Amino acid sequence: MKRDRHVFETLGKARVVVEDGKVVDVGIPLITYCRLWEKIRGISELNEQEIKDNIEFRIRDFGMCTGDRVVEMDAFVGFGASETFMTALRRGLLDSTVTVCEGAGTVITANPALVQGIGARLSGVIETTPIEAVIKKLKDKEGETLDPPRIDQTAGLQMALDLGYERVGVTVSTVEDARRCRAISEHAVIFGVHLTGISREDAEAFCEIADLITACASPHIRALAAEKAVLQAGTAIPIFALTAIGKELLLERAKEVENPLLLNTMKLPVLPEDRQPKPLV
């Protein structure tokens, strides 16, 4: 019987392999401290044991990498890619989204709770094996997958357009995917994610194409934000809006954040030193 296999880059961009619901390999993370993980899970140092423990917790808690996967959730953080897309779908700024789910690959959906459930507690899916139970759950909640199921954001965007959606939000993690998606649709809202370790050249190219981009632990994206960003959400792992539509999506998301917010005009980026990932790479 063929094993199901899922490969992630997560928690400091460590490579993690999960087979048949078990963590079988954990690599060394590129960064050792992330304010977001300290705040959410109390992890003060990213190391192999903490990463293994966290992935095992996710498998137990919401069935990640198994047929028990929970596919609908509510907000996990104030500003994230899935939270931003969830709000945009609810408020009619997007017709559909194209994101990635382990056990299914690229997923197209207009269901706000589903796009949030897919991405809220997931990061950096590099490789995945289809899990029929997960795909069925997604379809039952208005989620479409590619045939055959696989990770291919460009094909997902094309499928969304073929289904009749016009304003589609799509997450991409490489410049090549960003270019291909923009070539397919000038109206797509492109969100750059999972960019720790990106080169300066690729960061520059990404910022020319994307509408929204997360800085992750990249010093280059933080530096380019001074030239390109029109709005910043968050200060530890900031998300930058690079276009008018990107700004509109973040402002709409802000309306749904329940915690108090400060809105102010100032030179971007705003990056308190004690809140940044360490090291920046």
N, C-alpha and C positions, 0 to 999 in steps of 0.2 A: 504493500500500500504506500502510495506516494505521500511524503510528509508535506504539510503546508509550512511555508517558510516566509518570514516577514523581516525585512531589514530596515532599520531606522537610523537616522542621525539625530540624536536628541540629547538634552541635558548637557550642554557644552559641546555639542556636535560629536559626541561619542557614537561610534558605530555599534549598534545593538542588534543581535540576531535572535529571533524568537521562532522556535519550531514546535508545532503541535502544542501550543499554549505554554511552552517552557522557555525561559531565557537560557540560551546555550552559549552565548558569547557576548562579552562587553569589552569594547575598546577603550582606549585612553581619551578622555575629553580634551578638546583644544583649549577650553577655558576652565578655570578652577572655581570661579565665583560668578553667580548670577543673582542679582537682587530679586528678580521675579520668583525664582525657585526658593529663595530664602523666605520671601513673603508668603508664598502659597503653601509650601511644604516644610519650612523650617530647615532647609538644607544650606548650611553655611559653607560647605566645601564640596564641589563636584568631584567625586572619585568613583572608581569602578564599583565599589560596594553600594554606595548611595544610589548610583544609577540602576544597578541590578534590583535593589530593593524597590525603587520607584516604579520600574516597569512591571515588576511582579505585583505591586499594589494596584496598578492600573488594570492588569489582567483580572485580578480578583474583584476589583471595585466596579468596573463597567464592562468587563468581558472583552477587553481589547485582544485582538488576534484570535478570537474564538467565536463559535456560533452563538454565544450568549451576549454578543455585543449590543450594548444600548446605543440606539441610533438617533434618538431625539434628546436634546438637553436644553437647558436655559443658559444664560450668560455665565461665563467662567471668570473672565477678567473684564475690566471696563472697556478697554480698547484692544481688540485683536482682529485678525483677518476674518475669522468666522463670526465674531460678534458684529463687525462692521457690515459684512454681507447679510447677516440675519436681519439687522435693522433696515438695510437698504431694500430687501425683499418685502419686509412688512410695510414699508412706507412707499413702495412703488417706484423707487429709484432704479431698481434692477428688476428684470423679468425672470432671470434665472442665474444660477451660479455653476461654475465648474471647479470642483475641488477634488481632493484625493482622500480615499478611505482605505485603510488596510483591510484585506479580505475582499476587496471589490475593485480597487484601482480608481480610475477617473469616474466621478459621479456628477451627473447633471440633475439639478433639482430647482424647483421654485418654492419648495417648502422651507420657510425660515427656521423652524425647529430642527429640521433634518440637516441643513447646512451647518447649524451650530453643533448638533450632536456629532456630526462627522469630524469636525475640526477642533472642537473646544479643548480637548485634552490629548491632541495628537500633534506630532511634529515630525517633519522630515522623513516621510515614507519613501525609501529608495527602491525597494523591491517588495512585491507581495504576491501571494498565491490566492486565487479566488476561493472564497468560502461560501458555499451555496446558501447556507442559512443567513449569512450577512446580506448577500445580494437579494434574497427574498424579502428580508426586512426592509431594505432600502426601497425596493419596488413597491412594497405595500404602503410606504410613506411618500410616494411620488418621486422616487429617485430612479434615474435611468443610468445604466452602465454601458460601456462599450461592448461590442461583440467581435472577438472574444474580450472578456474583462482584462484590462491592463491599465498601466499608468501612461497616459498620452494626452496631455492637456490641449494640444493643438487639435487632435481628433475630437476631443470633448467639446471644444468651442465650436467646431464645425457642426457637430451633431446638434448642439443647442440651437444654432442658427437654422439648421435644416428642420428642426422641430417647430420653428416659427418664432422663437425668442429673438428679440432685437437688441435689447440692452443687457448684455451678459457680463457678469463678473467672473474673472478667472484668476486663480492663483498660479504663479509660475516661480520656479527657483533657478532658472538659467536664462542667460541673455538670449540664447538660441530659441528657447520656447517663447520668450517675450517677443522677439522679432517675428516669429512665425504667426503668433496670435494677432499681433498688430497688422500683419499683412492680410490676414483673413478678415478682420473687422476693425475699422477705424473707430467704431462706437463701443467696442469692448472695454470694460473697466479692468485694467491689468494691475494686479496686486503682487508685488515682488516679496517673496517669503523665503525663509530658510537660507540666509545669505551670509552667515558667519564664514569668514575665510575667503570671501570674494576678492578678486584682484581689483586694483584701482581702475584698470582699463574696462573691465566688465561692469564695475560699479558706475562708471561714467556712462557707458552705453545703456545700462538699465535705467538710469535716471532720465535719459532722453526719451524712453519708451513708456515707462510705467506711469500710472496715475497715482498709485499708492505704493509705499515701500517700507518694510520694517528694517530697522537698522541692525537688529540682532546684535552681534558683537563686532561689527565691522567699523573700523576707524574711517574707512574711505567713504562709506555712506554718511556717516556723521559729518565728515568734512564737506561733502558735496551738498548736504542739506543747507549749508550757509548760502549757497548760490541758487539752489533749485526749489527748496521747500516753501510752500505758501501757508502751511499749517502743520503743527506738531501735536501729537497726542501721546502723552506719557513722557517720562524723562529717563527711566532706567533702560527699557527696551523701546525706544520711541518709534512711533509710526509717523511717517512724513507723507503729507499730501503734496503731490508735485504738479497737479493740474486743478482746474476749477471743479471738475466732477469729483476728483478725489477729495477736495476740500468739502464739497457738499455732502459726501458720504460720511465723513468724520463728524461734521456738524450735526447731521441727523442722528448719528450714533450717540453723540453727546446728550441729546434730548432724552435718551432712554437710560442713561447712566444714573443710578439712584444716589450715588454719593455726591457731596458738594463738589462743584467745579469752579475753577478760576479761569476766566477768559480775559486775555490781556494782549496788547500789541507789544511786540519786542523783536529784537533781532534773533533769528534762529540759527542754529539749534540751541536749546537750553539743556545743558548736560551736567548736572551736579556730579562732581568727581566721585563722591562716595557711593553713588548709585549705579555706576557703570560696571558692566561685566569686566572681569579681570582674567587674563589680559585681553585687550582688543586685538583681533587678528583678521 
